[in-house]
Amino acid sequence: MSKLFVVPTPIGNLGDITLRSIEVLKSADLILAEDTRTSSKLLKHYDIDTPVESFHMHNEHKKLESIINKLRSDFEIALISDAGTPGISDPGFLLVRECINNEVEVECLPGPTAFVPALVSSGLPCDRFSFEGFLPVKKGRTKRLKELSTETKTMVFYESPHRILKTLNDLSNYFEVESQISVSRELTKLYEETFRGTIKESVEHFEKNKTKGEFVIVLSPK
Ligand code: SAM
């Protein structure tokens, strides 16, 4: 039977992949990977020799039809991204929707994603939260920040190393400077660390410590 498997992959530590994800990647007829070179390291590590094709934000629209055609015959496809769960600030949504519209079965395996460990280890309320992904870089940024300034749930943002300071500064302008924040960096990697404090303190901290890596920001509204 045809099926699209959405398969989460490690966000840093190669050990963070489930046994079932490895089985699915081995038994699929085809793996769609965001960057075939990035994923080759993981696939090689687990002796996975399934054929791999690229599927990323620049070709996903173009490839949808041919992928759905493959899935019309007896074919299993595993979708992976560079890190974490496809569809979470990564390509995936379009293909999942197209499969559902074409009555192709979809199964997302549980597994790594960056926001869950960051949220849980933040120490901020995680019974209800709002996942915000990346803030818009230019157009719509101010509008989004204004909207969020009245949010009552814990907020989770993704950020890249070269914009972390700008984003923390912007947050300090739209939220009370005493609001609690947690900034996790390089989760599951060698230099993993989490800064916890007020927004104001986080700005001071990252002004002093120009750090590299990938970041998850968790912000408590009050
Ligand atoms: N699909 C991924 C997921 O499920 O989390 C997210 C992919 S998104 C393109 C990349 C962003 O995720 C980074 O800029 C960072 O905000 C966050 N991220 C990914 N890996 C991370 C890590 N090891 N530590 C901290 N943040 C990470």
Boltz pocket constraint, residues with backbone or C-beta under 6 A from the ligand:
constraints:
  - pocket:
      binder: B
      contacts: [[A, 11], [A, 12], [A, 81], [A, 83], [A, 84], [A, 85], [A, 86], [A, 87], [A, 88], [A, 89], [A, 90], [A, 112], [A, 113], [A, 114], [A, 115], [A, 157], [A, 158], [A, 159], [A, 160], [A, 184], [A, 185], [A, 186], [A, 187], [A, 188], [A, 189], [A, 214], [A, 215], [A, 216]]
      max_distance: 6.0
